[in-house]
Amino acid sequence: MSLNRGFPRLWISNLCFRSSRPRQSRKFATVGDDPSPYDVVVIGGGHAGTEASAAAARSGARTALITPSLSNLGVCSCNPSFGGIGKGTMIREIDALDGLCGRIVDKAGIHFRILNRKKGPAVWGPRAQIDRELYKRAMRAEVMGTPNLEVIQGKVSDIVVGQNMVTGRKTVTGIKLESSRVLNCERVVITTGTFLGGEIHIGLDTFPSGRMGEAATHGLSKSLKEAGFQLGRLKTGTPPRLDKKTIDFSRLQVQKGEEPPVPFSYINDVVTVSEQLPCYSTQTNFASHEIIRSNLDKSVHIRETVKGPRYCPSLESKVIRFGHKENHIVWLEPEGFGTDVFYPNGISMTVPAAAQEEILRTIVGLERVSMLQPGYGVEYDYVDPRNLKPTLETNLIFGLYMAGQINGTTGYEEAAAQGIIAGVNAGLAAQGRPSMTVGRGDGYIGIMIDDLITKGVSEPYRMFTSRNEYRMSARADNADLRLTAKGRNAGVVGDTRWQMFQTTIAAMQDLRMILEGTKMSASAWNSKGFPIDPQAAERSAYDLLRVAGVSVDSLIPHLHSIASFSPTVRGRVGIESIYAPYVSQQRAQIGSFERDEHLKLPADLDYSSIRGLSSEEKIALELSRPESIGMARRCEGVTPSGALRLLAFVRGAKEKYRRQAMWEKVEARKMQYADL
C-alpha cells in the first residue's frame, strides 16, 4: 500500500517575479490583461492558503485561490491532528475571527481531549485527532462555497511586479499561470509550505521534493533573493506510517477521547463524531536507541548546520540530546475511520528505511508491524520574517504577503493563524480600508507574529504557552472575548457568528450580575456549607467562586435562577471569576515591565543562579550576555515569562545591594563615632 496517492500534487512550479513596465495608480502589467481583475490572489490551498483566501473574501475583496488540485484543498500532509498546548488556543482565536479550521475540525474530528486539564485553564490545550479524508472533504466544501472566492485549478509560473511611478516602490500587479493566463490583482499572498528549495532525506538518499511524491520549486527562492529578501534553511520531519492490521493492540496502553468532546468552534455546542476512536501509547527502548546510534552516520538530515524543530525533535535528535533517557513515548494515532493507516507520533526519523523497520520492531506492540511508508526529513528555504510588517505584508514589495512555513514556522495551527491575518489585511488593503493587526496583548496569534517580525527565527517556530506572558488573560476559553469584536469591526465576522457572540456575552453579563449582587457574610456562607474563614469580610457569590471546590453549579441550590444559564456560560463565568485578580496583577506587571525595558543588566550576572529560568534560557543568556532586559527579551530562546523572571531577579538584586550599602554605611558611622 502506498500513501503517495493521499498527498496533493505540487501547487507551485518555477515561480519567479516578472517585472512589468513602471506603473502609476492601478494600471496593470502589460504581459496580459484579464477583463475581470481580482483584488487578492492567494497561491496554494494548504492551511495558510485556505484561511487566507476565505478571510480575504469575507472582507469583501474579490479573491482567487490558485491550486493545481481542487480535491487537495486543505490536505493534512503530516500528523492527523490539530491543537495542543498553545496551538489549541490559536485555533480558537482563528475561530473567533470567523476562520475555517475550528469548524472543520469539529466536523472531521475522531478523538477530542483537553491537554493539561489537571492544571489551570490558562494552560489548557484543546486537541483533536482528525480523519484526513473527512477534513479534506469538509474544507473543500467550505472553500468552494465561500462568497467572493473563486477557486482556479492551475499552477503559477510568475508573479508580476511593477514599479509605482509616484513612490518608486516595487508593487505587485498580478500573477501568471503556466497556461499563460494573467490574473491582474493588487495583492498576492504566497503560502509555499516546505516547497521552497525543498529536499527530502531518507538515510543518505536526497532528492528535490517538498513532500513525498511532489517536486520542489527553486525559481521562487532565486527571485526572492534577487528582490532583496534574506533566505535561510530549516528542516522538519515526519514519522513512518504503519499498517493497523499488523499492530498488537493488546500490549498497548489505551487512551480514549474525553466525553463529552469539547468543540473547537464557539458556534458549535457538539461535534459531529458520535463514537470516538481511541489512541494508544507505547515506548522506545534501549534496543531502539542502539539502532539509531549505529545509523547516525547514515543520515544526512541530522547535520547541525540546518536547524530542526527543537520542541518536536526527531528520534535521532532525542537519542543524541537525551542520551540518559531509557525510553521515549510513542503515540499511535488512527488516521481516520475508513483507513488502516496509523501515525506513530513521536518518532519522526530519517535513518535508512531498513533501519526504520528494524527500530519499529523493537517497540512493544510493533514487533510484527508493517511499515507502509518510511519516515523522512525535509529541508527547505524560508524567508527571514523580519522583512514583514504586522499585517504580514513584505517591506520590500508593496502588496506582497507571506504566510505559513515560508516565514519560518512549523505546524498547521501556526500556518492557519498567519493565513487569516495575511488574508484579512490583503483584502482590506485592496479595498483601501484600514488594516487589522493582532498584538501581543490580544492573544497567541499576536505573540507569534510579534516574535517572528522582531526576533526572526533560527529554528522552526512552534507555539506553546510559555511564549505568552499574557496567558492568564489569553486563554482558550475566552478567544472570542478578545478577538470577535475586532474581527467584526474589520468586517470579517459574519452576522451569524456575531449574533451568537452577542447572545453569549449578554448571558455571561447577566449571570455575573446575579452572582455579584448576591452578597453574604462569612458566617452566612458557612451556614450554607461553603468553607469560608469566619473572620473574612462580606463577599459576593462571584468572589466565592475563587474558593477551592466552589463552582457556579454548586451555587444552584442557593441561587435557583442561575440554573437557567447554559453549562457553557456557567463554566466560562466561573473561569473569569477565578482569574479576575490574577489578570489585574498581570496587567500591572506588564506595565512595570514596559517601564523597565531598558533596565541595564550587570555584566557579571550569574544566570545559573536565577530560579525559574529554563536550562535553555540560561544557556542562551550566557552566550549572548545581553546588556538590558529589553535585549534579553529579544534573545532567541528566551521566553517572555523568562524575561519577567529575569527582571524580578535583577530588581531584587538591586534592592538587596541597596540595603547592603545602607547597612555598611551605618556600620561605618558606628565605628567612626565609637570612641566619642
C-alpha positions, 0 to 999 in steps of 0.5 A: 500500500502506498500513501503517495496517492493521499498527498496533493500534487505540487501547487507551485512550479518555477515561480519567479517575479516578472517585472512589468513596465513602471506603473502609476495608480492601478494600471496593470502589467502589460504581459496580459490583461484579464477583463475581470481583475481580482483584488487578492490572489492567494497561491496554494490551498494548504492551511495558510492558503485556505484561511487566507483566501476565505478571510480575504473574501469575507472582507469583501475583496474579490479573491482567487485561490490558485491550486493545481488540485481542487480535491487537495484543498486543505490536505493534512500532509503530516500528523492527523491532528490539530491543537495542543498546548498553545496551538489549541488556543490559536485555533480558537482565536482563528475561530473567533475571527470567523476562520475555517479550521475550528469548524472543520475540525469539529466536523472531521474530528475522531478523538477530542481531549483537553491537554493539561486539564489537571492544571489551570485553564490558562494552560489548557490545550484543546486537541483533536485527532482528525480523519484526513479524508473527512477534513479534506472533504469538509474544507473543500466544501467550505472553500468552494462555497465561500462568497467572493472566492473563486477557486482556479485549478492551475499552477503559477509560473510568475508573479508580476511586479511593477514599479509605482511611478509616484513612490518608486516602490516595487508593487505587485500587479498580478500573477501568471499561470503556466497556461499563460493566463494573467490574473491582474490583482493588487495583492498576492499572498504566497503560502509555499509550505516546505516547497521552497528549495525543498529536499527530502532525506531518507538515510543518505538518499536526497532528492528535490521534493517538498513532500513525498511524491511532489517536486520542489520549486527553486525559481521562487527562492532565486527571485526572492533573493534577487528582490532583496529578501534574506533566505535561510534553511530549516528542516522538519520531519515526519514519522513512518506510517504503519499498517493497523492490521499488523499492530498488537493492540493488546500490549498497548496502553489505551487512551480514549477521547474525553466525553463529552468532546469539547468543540473547537468552534464557539458556534458549535455546542457538539461535534459531529463524531458520535463514537470516538476512536481511541489512541494508544501509547507505547515506548522506545527502548534501549534496543531502539536507541542502539539502532539509531546510534549505529545509523547516525552516520547514515543520515544526512538530515541530522547535520547541525548546520540546518536547524530542526524543530527543537520542541518536536525533535526527531528520534535521532535528535532525542537519542543524541540530546537525551542520551540518559533517557531509557525510553521515549513515548510513542503515540499511535494515532488512527488516521481516520475511520475508513483507513488502516493507516496509523501515525506513530507520533513521536518518532519522526526519523530519517535513518535508512528505511531498513533501519526504520523497520528494524527500530519499529520492531523493537517497540512493544506492540510493533514487533510484527508491524508493517511499515507502509511508508518510511519516515523522512526529513525535509529541508527547505528555504524560508524567508527571514520574517523580519522583512514583514510588517504586522499585517504580514505584508513584505517591506520590500514589495508593496502588496506582497504577503507571506504566510505559513512555513515560508516565514519560518514556522512549523505546524498547521495551527501556526500556518492557519493563524498567519493565513487569516491575518495575511488574508484579512489585511490583503483584502482590506488593503485592496479595498483601501480600508484600514488594516487589522493587526493582532498584538501581543496583548490580544492573544497567541496569534499576536505573540507569534507574529510579534516574535517572528517580525522582531526576533526572526527565527533560527529554528522552526517556530512552534507555539506553546504557552510559555511564549505568552506572558499574557496567558492568564488573560489569553486563554482558550476559553475566552478567544472570542472575548478578545478577538470577535469584536475586532474581527467584526469591526474589520468586517470579517465576522459574519452576522451569524457568528456575531449574533451568537457572540452577542447572545453569549456575552449578554448571558455571561453579563447577566449571570455575573450580575446575579452572582455579584449582587448576591452578597453574604457574610462569612458566617452566612456562607458557612451556614450554607456549607461553603468553607469560608474563614469566619473572620473574612469580610462580606463577599459576593457569590462571584468572589466565592467562586475563587474558593477551592471546590466552589463552582457556579453549579454548586451555587444552584441550590442557593441561587435557583435562577442561575440554573437557567444559564447554559453549562457553557456560560456557567463554566466560562463565568466561573473561569473569569471569576477565578482569574479576575485578580490574577489578570489585574496583577498581570496587567500591572506587571506588564506595565512595570515591565514596559517601564523597565525595558531598558533596565541595564543588566550587570555584566557579571550576572550569574544566570545559573543562579536565577530560579525559574529560568529554563536550562535553555534560557540560561544557556542562551543568556550566557552566550549572548550576555545581553546588556538590558532586559529589553535585549534579553527579551529579544534573545532567541530562546528566551521566553517572555515569562523568562524575561519577567523572571529575569527582571524580578531577579535583577530588581531584587538584586538591586534592592538587596545591594541597596540595603547592603550599602545602607547597612555598611554605611551605618556600620561605618558611622558606628565605628567612626563615632565609637570612641566619642 
